[in-house]
Amino acid sequence: MSQIRAAILTISDTASKDRSADKSGPTICAILQGRGLVIKYHDIVPDDDEEIRRVVSLWIESGNVDWIVTTGGTGFGVRDRTPEAISPLIERHAPGLVHLMLSASLQHTPLAALSRPIAGTIRSTLVVTLPGSVKAVRENLDALLGGGVLDHAVELIKGGSGQATHSTLASVSGRGNGGHHHFHDHGHHGHSHKEPQPRSILSTDPALLATTRHRISPYPLVSFGDALLSIMANVLPLNAERKPVTPDLKGHVLAEDVFAPQNVPLSQTTNVDGYALRSSDEPGTYRVVTPATHPVNSVVPEGSVYRINTGAPLPAGTDSVIMVEDTELVTTHADGLSDAEELEVKTLVSVPIGDNVRAPGSDVRAGDLVLSKGDLLRSSGGEIGTLVFVGRKEVEVYRKPVVAILSTGNELLDLHEPIPQQGEGQWGGIWDTNRPSLQAALEGLGYEVMDLGIVSDQLDAHVEAIRQGLDRADILLTTGGTSMGTSDLLKPVIERRFDGTIHFGRVKIKPGKPTTFATIPVGSGLRKPLFALPGNPASALVTFHVFVVPALRRMEGRQVVDCQFPRVKVKLCDAMKLDPRVEFHRVLIRADAEGLRAFSTGGQRSSRVASLSGANGLVILPEKTEQGRDLFEVGDEVDAMVIGELESR
């Protein structure tokens, strides 16, 4: 069966005013994406019957959605109106799905009995309403996605026989297991994509002797999909701010819906350069009046035409425009002079009423939604032009994050200030590559960067640098200090000095296994994210593109489905071996008559930053399995992440 197309609707008065309050919507997005579903839409509406029905009906009419999932508004609160809003739209109710969801939640809490979910079909789309809590959302989705229930339902709704699902169930049940059937998401190597749960402090106490340190990392090795899920579940959009509509808005995300305050155009205007006249005027010779000689709100006299330029309003008494090309000059006010003004012209054709005329509101009508909350104001200019077009001088946008960066290690030298760090065994022999390369990447993406420099392998230096970053930036980005050495202090400092939560400390990818993601409390219930990237330059840049960019995009208000770099299919021009980990192979992607082709940048060693010089893509090589292949050949088609501008030949 083809991929299931889903749409997610968060129903909440609070979240509709402050998108950062929506935690269940992003959780659903991340879980469904992890299961291979395609997210077509994700929106937020208040607890309003008409608004809920409007959005659901709009998605149904689009024909692009197989499954609509709502979250919120299913309880007994005064404003909980989701069942009442959606029930009238349901054509065939699905009480079995309701029972399944309630049963799943009741296993965890008796309060689930207070939920009022509904499920059913509207045309060929399945609609399911979930509660508003993240915990309940996970419980319900586990029930719906487990055992092939959702796949089977969607297949039947779309007119299938369901034979494919029955065959899968039969094959699984025939394997024995003492009658217990285990359903795995084969597209993700059997992992159930639940957010990795933060654990208690696992880091070694740096105050103790080196002999007491861990010899094997205590942090579980999480999958690539689980790592992304954890990031999307713990990173929220920043607060909104009001900014003037200028070109500086490029790269920002709208924090409000934008409606046209008036018709555009306000009155009848012309599409061409020519002469405004009455459609009843026959071809012939007419006297010329102009904006300089005739007020636009006065009726044009009989026997005259009004000279007009593209975009200008039609004067009173006229209803059409004849193009300059369909006229001839007859006389001027001062014959023989180069700057002589037209006196009379001859019209050569008749023009029908409304010819070459834009009607009032023909571009935009007053009250039309022209841009939506969550839309990106792209550097190509269309969205900013639209804001100007409808006369908006200011607009609410999400604040873009300020990023603090630092490198750790006594062995590092700043290229322009090569002062060796003082420390045991220091030798000052490596240029710090990571900060300059990451700063270039961040500023190229439009983010303000705060450079905290190189931090020595001392506990107090780490504490002071992180404190500065928390005080002055929205997100911290560090490199080095994440492995198992005695001087790798980041994890202990995060957990023991800042009461931070390490959501994952190792990821099953290549390069970038020691990548660490944490959040640190900063008061008022807020937490700031911190990414501790590996020290090897290629690893740092790859994990920046794979993990940090999605987090930054989420912080600036983008929808969860729009946070990652786009993925495309490419044909390999070099053979690539598979690894037991998901590998991101650096490539140059070129577009030609045969499509998109990927050329390896050479040796992929994690310390070889030159492998990213010229790279505009990352080929995503799947894990090597015992029964699977161990090599992709030249000409094979694979997935690639586009991280730079595509080249053509």
PASELO-197344 format. One line per 2 residues: number of its first residue (from 0); their letters; for each residue x, y, z of C-alpha. Coordinates in steps of 0.5 Angstrom, whole numbers, always signed. Layout:
BEGIN
NUM> a> X:Y:Z ~ ...
END
This chain:
BEGIN
0> ms> +0:+0:+0 ~ +2:+7:-1
2> qi> +5:+12:+4 ~ -1:+14:+9
4> ra> -2:+22:+8 ~ -4:+25:+15
6> ai> -6:+32:+17 ~ -6:+34:+25
8> lt> -10:+39:+28 ~ -9:+42:+35
10> is> -15:+44:+38 ~ -14:+49:+44
12> dt> -15:+56:+45 ~ -9:+57:+49
14> as> -4:+54:+43 ~ -8:+58:+38
16> kd> -5:+64:+41 ~ +1:+62:+43
18> rs> +4:+56:+38 ~ +9:+54:+43
20> ad> +4:+52:+48 ~ +2:+46:+43
22> ks> +6:+40:+45 ~ +2:+34:+43
24> gp> +1:+37:+36 ~ +9:+36:+35
26> ti> +9:+30:+38 ~ +4:+27:+34
28> ca> +8:+29:+28 ~ +14:+26:+30
30> il> +11:+20:+32 ~ +8:+19:+25
32> qg> +14:+21:+21 ~ +18:+16:+25
34> rg> +13:+11:+22 ~ +14:+13:+15
36> lv> +7:+17:+14 ~ +7:+23:+10
38> ik> +5:+29:+14 ~ +1:+34:+9
40> yh> -2:+39:+14 ~ -1:+41:+21
42> di> -5:+47:+24 ~ -8:+50:+30
44> vp> -15:+52:+32 ~ -19:+55:+38
46> dd> -24:+51:+41 ~ -29:+53:+36
48> de> -34:+49:+33 ~ -34:+53:+26
50> ei> -27:+53:+26 ~ -26:+46:+27
52> rr> -31:+44:+22 ~ -28:+49:+17
54> vv> -21:+46:+17 ~ -23:+39:+17
56> sl> -28:+40:+11 ~ -22:+44:+8
58> wi> -17:+38:+8 ~ -23:+33:+6
60> es> -24:+37:+0 ~ -17:+37:-2
62> gn> -17:+30:-3 ~ -10:+30:+0
64> vd> -11:+26:+6 ~ -12:+19:+8
66> wi> -12:+20:+16 ~ -14:+27:+20
68> vt> -12:+26:+27 ~ -14:+32:+32
70> tg> -12:+33:+39 ~ -15:+37:+45
72> gt> -22:+39:+47 ~ -25:+31:+48
74> gf> -26:+32:+55 ~ -31:+35:+60
76> gv> -29:+42:+60 ~ -33:+48:+58
78> rd> -29:+49:+52 ~ -28:+42:+50
80> rt> -32:+42:+44 ~ -29:+37:+39
82> pe> -34:+31:+39 ~ -39:+36:+38
84> ai> -36:+40:+32 ~ -34:+34:+28
86> sp> -39:+29:+30 ~ -44:+32:+25
88> li> -39:+31:+19 ~ -38:+23:+20
90> er> -41:+19:+15 ~ -39:+12:+18
92> ha> -38:+12:+26 ~ -32:+7:+28
94> pg> -34:+5:+35 ~ -29:+0:+35
96> lv> -23:+5:+34 ~ -26:+9:+40
98> hl> -26:+2:+45 ~ -19:+1:+43
100> ml> -16:+8:+45 ~ -20:+8:+51
102> sa> -18:+1:+53 ~ -11:+3:+52
104> sl> -11:+9:+56 ~ -15:+6:+62
106> qh> -9:+1:+63 ~ -5:+7:+65
108> tp> -11:+11:+69 ~ -18:+11:+71
110> la> -18:+18:+69 ~ -19:+16:+61
112> al> -26:+15:+63 ~ -27:+22:+62
114> sr> -25:+23:+55 ~ -30:+23:+50
116> pi> -26:+21:+43 ~ -30:+19:+37
118> ag> -27:+16:+30 ~ -30:+15:+23
120> ti> -30:+16:+16 ~ -32:+22:+12
122> rs> -32:+20:+5 ~ -25:+16:+4
124> tl> -22:+20:+10 ~ -21:+17:+17
126> vv> -22:+22:+22 ~ -20:+20:+30
128> tl> -20:+25:+36 ~ -15:+24:+41
130> pg> -14:+28:+48 ~ -10:+34:+49
132> sv> -4:+31:+53 ~ +2:+28:+50
134> ka> +2:+22:+55 ~ -5:+20:+52
136> vr> -3:+22:+45 ~ +2:+17:+46
138> en> -2:+11:+49 ~ -7:+12:+43
140> ld> -2:+12:+38 ~ +1:+6:+40
142> al> -6:+3:+40 ~ -8:+5:+33
144> lg> -1:+4:+30 ~ +0:-3:+33
146> gg> -2:-9:+30 ~ -3:-6:+23
148> vl> -10:-3:+25 ~ -9:+4:+22
150> dh> -6:+1:+16 ~ -12:-4:+15
152> av> -17:+1:+16 ~ -14:+6:+11
154> el> -13:+1:+6 ~ -21:-1:+7
156> ik> -23:+6:+7 ~ -19:+7:+0
158> gg> -23:+1:-3 ~ -17:-4:-2
160> sg> -19:-11:+0 ~ -15:-11:+6
162> qa> -11:-18:+3 ~ -4:-15:+4
164> th> -5:-14:+11 ~ -9:-21:+12
166> st> -3:-24:+9 ~ +2:-20:+14
168> la> -2:-22:+20 ~ -2:-29:+17
170> sv> +5:-30:+16 ~ +7:-27:+23
172> sg> +2:-31:+27 ~ +5:-37:+23
174> rg> +12:-36:+26 ~ +10:-39:+33
176> ng> +12:-35:+39 ~ +7:-39:+43
178> gh> +1:-36:+40 ~ +4:-29:+42
180> hh> +4:-24:+36 ~ +10:-19:+35
182> fh> +9:-13:+30 ~ +15:-9:+28
184> dh> +16:-3:+24 ~ +20:-6:+19
186> gh> +22:+0:+16 ~ +25:+2:+22
188> hg> +29:-5:+24 ~ +24:-7:+29
190> hs> +25:+0:+34 ~ +18:+3:+36
192> hk> +19:+10:+35 ~ +18:+13:+42
194> ep> +22:+19:+45 ~ +28:+16:+49
196> qp> +26:+18:+56 ~ +31:+22:+60
198> rs> +34:+18:+66 ~ +37:+20:+72
200> il> +45:+23:+73 ~ +49:+18:+69
202> st> +55:+22:+68 ~ +62:+21:+72
204> dp> +63:+25:+78 ~ +69:+30:+75
206> al> +71:+31:+82 ~ +73:+24:+83
208> la> +79:+20:+81 ~ +80:+18:+74
210> tt> +80:+11:+76 ~ +73:+11:+78
212> rh> +70:+14:+71 ~ +66:+10:+66
214> ri> +70:+5:+62 ~ +63:+4:+58
216> sp> +58:+9:+56 ~ +52:+9:+61
218> yp> +48:+13:+56 ~ +44:+8:+51
220> lv> +45:+8:+44 ~ +39:+11:+41
222> sf> +37:+10:+33 ~ +37:+16:+29
224> gd> +29:+17:+28 ~ +29:+16:+36
226> al> +34:+22:+37 ~ +30:+27:+32
228> ls> +23:+25:+36 ~ +27:+27:+42
230> im> +29:+34:+39 ~ +22:+35:+36
232> an> +19:+34:+43 ~ +23:+38:+47
234> vl> +25:+44:+43 ~ +19:+49:+42
236> pl> +18:+56:+38 ~ +21:+62:+41
238> na> +16:+68:+43 ~ +13:+72:+38
240> er> +15:+80:+37 ~ +12:+85:+32
242> kp> +17:+88:+27 ~ +16:+92:+21
244> vt> +15:+90:+14 ~ +22:+91:+11
246> pd> +27:+86:+7 ~ +30:+84:+14
248> lk> +24:+80:+15 ~ +26:+75:+10
250> gh> +27:+68:+14 ~ +22:+69:+19
252> vl> +16:+65:+21 ~ +9:+69:+21
254> ae> +6:+68:+28 ~ -1:+71:+26
256> dv> -6:+70:+20 ~ -6:+76:+15
258> fa> -12:+78:+12 ~ -13:+83:+7
260> pq> -16:+90:+10 ~ -19:+92:+4
262> nv> -20:+90:-3 ~ -14:+90:-8
264> pl> -15:+94:-13 ~ -19:+99:-9
266> sq> -22:+101:-15 ~ -22:+99:-23
268> tt> -15:+99:-25 ~ -12:+98:-32
270> nv> -8:+92:-34 ~ -4:+96:-40
272> dg> -2:+103:-42 ~ -7:+106:-47
274> ya> -13:+110:-46 ~ -19:+109:-42
276> lr> -26:+110:-45 ~ -33:+108:-46
278> ss> -34:+101:-49 ~ -40:+105:-53
280> de> -35:+109:-56 ~ -34:+107:-64
282> pg> -27:+107:-67 ~ -25:+115:-69
284> ty> -21:+121:-67 ~ -22:+123:-60
286> rv> -19:+129:-56 ~ -13:+126:-51
288> vt> -14:+128:-43 ~ -9:+126:-38
290> pa> -8:+126:-30 ~ -5:+133:-31
292> th> -11:+136:-34 ~ -17:+132:-32
294> pv> -18:+130:-25 ~ -19:+122:-24
296> ns> -26:+123:-20 ~ -29:+127:-26
298> vv> -33:+124:-31 ~ -29:+124:-38
300> pe> -32:+129:-43 ~ -36:+126:-49
302> gs> -31:+126:-55 ~ -25:+125:-51
304> vy> -20:+119:-48 ~ -16:+119:-42
306> ri> -9:+117:-43 ~ -7:+112:-37
308> nt> -1:+108:-35 ~ -1:+100:-33
310> ga> -4:+100:-25 ~ -7:+107:-25
312> pl> -15:+107:-23 ~ -20:+109:-29
314> pa> -23:+116:-29 ~ -30:+117:-28
316> gt> -35:+115:-34 ~ -30:+110:-37
318> ds> -31:+102:-37 ~ -25:+100:-41
320> vi> -18:+101:-44 ~ -16:+101:-51
322> mv> -8:+99:-52 ~ -3:+104:-55
324> ed> -2:+99:-60 ~ -9:+100:-62
326> te> -9:+107:-63 ~ -5:+113:-68
328> lv> -3:+120:-66 ~ -7:+125:-70
330> tt> -5:+132:-68 ~ +0:+135:-62
332> ha> -1:+141:-58 ~ +6:+144:-61
334> dg> +7:+140:-68 ~ +15:+139:-69
336> ls> +17:+139:-62 ~ +20:+133:-59
338> da> +17:+134:-53 ~ +10:+136:-56
340> ee> +4:+133:-52 ~ -2:+129:-55
342> le> -8:+133:-57 ~ -12:+128:-61
344> vk> -11:+120:-62 ~ -15:+116:-67
346> tl> -18:+109:-64 ~ -17:+103:-69
348> vs> -22:+98:-66 ~ -28:+97:-61
350> vp> -27:+95:-54 ~ -32:+91:-50
352> ig> -34:+93:-43 ~ -28:+91:-38
354> dn> -23:+90:-43 ~ -16:+91:-40
356> vr> -19:+93:-34 ~ -18:+89:-27
358> ap> -24:+90:-23 ~ -24:+92:-15
360> gs> -22:+86:-11 ~ -20:+82:-17
362> dv> -13:+81:-14 ~ -15:+80:-6
364> ra> -22:+81:-3 ~ -23:+85:+4
366> gd> -22:+79:+9 ~ -19:+74:+5
368> lv> -13:+70:+8 ~ -7:+72:+4
370> ls> -2:+69:+9 ~ -2:+64:+15
372> kg> +1:+63:+21 ~ +7:+59:+21
374> dl> +8:+61:+14 ~ +16:+62:+12
376> lr> +18:+69:+9 ~ +23:+67:+4
378> ss> +28:+70:+1 ~ +25:+70:-6
380> gg> +21:+76:-4 ~ +14:+73:-5
382> ei> +11:+73:+2 ~ +14:+80:+4
384> gt> +12:+83:-3 ~ +5:+80:-1
386> lv> +5:+83:+6 ~ +6:+90:+2
388> fv> +1:+89:-3 ~ -4:+88:+2
390> gr> -2:+94:+6 ~ +1:+91:+12
392> ke> +7:+96:+16 ~ +8:+91:+21
394> ve> +7:+84:+23 ~ +8:+79:+28
396> vy> +13:+74:+27 ~ +17:+68:+31
398> rk> +24:+71:+34 ~ +30:+67:+31
400> pv> +34:+64:+36 ~ +41:+67:+38
402> va> +46:+61:+38 ~ +52:+61:+42
404> il> +58:+57:+40 ~ +64:+54:+43
406> st> +70:+49:+43 ~ +73:+45:+48
408> gn> +80:+42:+49 ~ +87:+44:+51
410> el> +90:+42:+44 ~ +86:+47:+40
412> ld> +89:+54:+38 ~ +85:+60:+35
414> lh> +88:+61:+28 ~ +88:+69:+29
416> ep> +90:+68:+37 ~ +94:+62:+37
418> ip> +95:+62:+45 ~ +96:+55:+48
420> qq> +91:+53:+53 ~ +95:+51:+60
422> ge> +94:+44:+62 ~ +96:+38:+63
424> gq> +99:+35:+57 ~ +97:+41:+53
426> wg> +101:+42:+46 ~ +97:+47:+42
428> gi> +98:+43:+36 ~ +91:+43:+32
430> wd> +87:+49:+29 ~ +80:+50:+32
432> tn> +76:+48:+25 ~ +69:+47:+28
434> rp> +68:+54:+31 ~ +69:+58:+24
436> sl> +66:+53:+20 ~ +60:+53:+24
438> qa> +59:+60:+25 ~ +59:+61:+17
440> al> +54:+55:+17 ~ +50:+59:+22
442> eg> +50:+66:+19 ~ +49:+63:+12
444> lg> +42:+61:+15 ~ +41:+67:+18
446> ye> +42:+66:+25 ~ +46:+71:+30
448> vm> +52:+68:+33 ~ +55:+69:+39
450> dl> +62:+66:+39 ~ +65:+64:+46
452> gi> +71:+62:+44 ~ +76:+56:+46
454> vs> +74:+53:+53 ~ +80:+49:+57
456> dq> +79:+42:+60 ~ +77:+45:+67
458> ld> +71:+44:+70 ~ +70:+52:+72
460> ah> +72:+54:+65 ~ +66:+50:+62
462> ve> +61:+52:+68 ~ +63:+59:+66
464> ai> +62:+59:+59 ~ +56:+55:+59
466> rq> +53:+60:+64 ~ +55:+66:+59
468> gl> +51:+62:+53 ~ +45:+61:+58
470> dr> +45:+68:+59 ~ +46:+71:+53
472> ad> +43:+66:+47 ~ +37:+62:+46
474> il> +41:+55:+44 ~ +48:+53:+46
476> lt> +52:+49:+41 ~ +59:+46:+43
478> tg> +64:+41:+40 ~ +68:+36:+43
480> gt> +68:+34:+50 ~ +63:+28:+49
482> sm> +67:+22:+49 ~ +70:+18:+55
484> gt> +76:+21:+56 ~ +78:+24:+63
486> sd> +78:+31:+60 ~ +71:+30:+57
488> ll> +67:+35:+62 ~ +60:+37:+58
490> kp> +56:+31:+60 ~ +58:+32:+68
492> vi> +57:+40:+68 ~ +50:+39:+64
494> er> +48:+34:+69 ~ +51:+36:+76
496> rf> +52:+44:+75 ~ +46:+46:+71
498> dg> +41:+41:+73 ~ +40:+39:+66
500> ti> +37:+33:+63 ~ +41:+29:+57
502> hf> +36:+27:+53 ~ +41:+22:+49
504> gr> +48:+22:+50 ~ +50:+17:+44
506> vk> +46:+16:+37 ~ +47:+10:+32
508> ik> +50:+14:+26 ~ +56:+15:+23
510> pg> +59:+20:+23 ~ +57:+23:+30
512> kp> +56:+17:+35 ~ +58:+21:+41
514> tt> +53:+27:+39 ~ +49:+29:+46
516> fa> +42:+33:+46 ~ +40:+36:+53
518> ti> +36:+42:+56 ~ +38:+46:+62
520> pv> +32:+50:+66 ~ +33:+57:+66
522> gs> +27:+59:+71 ~ +20:+60:+70
524> gl> +19:+53:+67 ~ +23:+55:+61
526> rk> +29:+50:+58 ~ +34:+52:+53
528> pl> +37:+47:+49 ~ +44:+45:+48
530> fa> +48:+41:+43 ~ +54:+38:+45
532> lp> +57:+35:+38 ~ +63:+31:+37
534> gn> +70:+34:+36 ~ +72:+31:+29
536> pa> +71:+37:+24 ~ +67:+33:+19
538> sa> +63:+30:+25 ~ +61:+36:+28
540> lv> +58:+39:+21 ~ +54:+33:+19
542> tf> +51:+33:+26 ~ +50:+40:+25
544> hv> +46:+39:+19 ~ +42:+33:+21
546> fv> +40:+35:+28 ~ +42:+42:+30
548> vp> +38:+45:+24 ~ +32:+42:+25
550> al> +32:+44:+32 ~ +33:+52:+30
552> rr> +28:+51:+25 ~ +23:+49:+30
554> me> +25:+55:+35 ~ +24:+60:+29
556> gr> +17:+57:+29 ~ +17:+53:+23
558> qv> +12:+47:+23 ~ +15:+40:+25
560> vd> +14:+37:+18 ~ +18:+43:+15
562> cq> +24:+43:+20 ~ +29:+38:+16
564> fp> +33:+39:+10 ~ +29:+37:+4
566> rv> +30:+29:+1 ~ +31:+27:-6
568> kv> +32:+21:-10 ~ +39:+21:-13
570> kl> +43:+16:-17 ~ +50:+14:-14
572> cd> +56:+15:-19 ~ +61:+12:-14
574> am> +60:+5:-10 ~ +59:+6:-2
576> kl> +59:+1:+3 ~ +54:+0:+8
578> dp> +56:+0:+16 ~ +52:-3:+22
580> rv> +50:+5:+23 ~ +46:+9:+19
582> ef> +51:+13:+15 ~ +51:+20:+12
584> hr> +56:+20:+6 ~ +58:+27:+4
586> vl> +57:+28:-4 ~ +56:+33:-9
588> ir> +49:+33:-12 ~ +49:+35:-19
590> ad> +42:+36:-24 ~ +43:+34:-31
592> ae> +38:+31:-37 ~ +38:+24:-33
594> gl> +36:+27:-26 ~ +40:+28:-20
596> ra> +47:+25:-19 ~ +51:+24:-13
598> fs> +59:+24:-13 ~ +62:+22:-7
600> tg> +67:+27:-4 ~ +72:+22:-2
602> gq> +75:+19:+4 ~ +69:+20:+9
604> rs> +74:+20:+16 ~ +70:+24:+21
606> sr> +76:+28:+22 ~ +77:+30:+15
608> va> +73:+36:+14 ~ +75:+37:+7
610> sl> +70:+31:+5 ~ +65:+37:+6
612> sg> +68:+42:+2 ~ +64:+43:-4
614> an> +59:+38:-1 ~ +51:+40:-2
616> gl> +48:+33:+0 ~ +49:+28:+5
618> vi> +47:+21:+2 ~ +43:+17:+7
620> lp> +46:+10:+7 ~ +41:+5:+12
622> ek> +44:+0:+17 ~ +48:-6:+14
624> te> +44:-12:+16 ~ +46:-20:+17
626> qg> +41:-22:+11 ~ +42:-15:+7
628> rd> +46:-12:+2 ~ +53:-9:+4
630> lf> +54:-5:-2 ~ +51:+0:-6
632> ev> +53:+0:-13 ~ +54:+6:-18
634> gd> +47:+7:-21 ~ +43:+5:-15
636> ev> +38:+10:-13 ~ +38:+12:-6
638> da> +36:+18:-1 ~ +40:+24:+0
640> mv> +39:+30:+4 ~ +40:+37:+1
642> ig> +44:+41:+5 ~ +46:+46:+0
644> el> +45:+49:-7 ~ +44:+44:-13
646> es> +49:+44:-18 ~ +48:+43:-26
648> r> +52:+41:-32
END
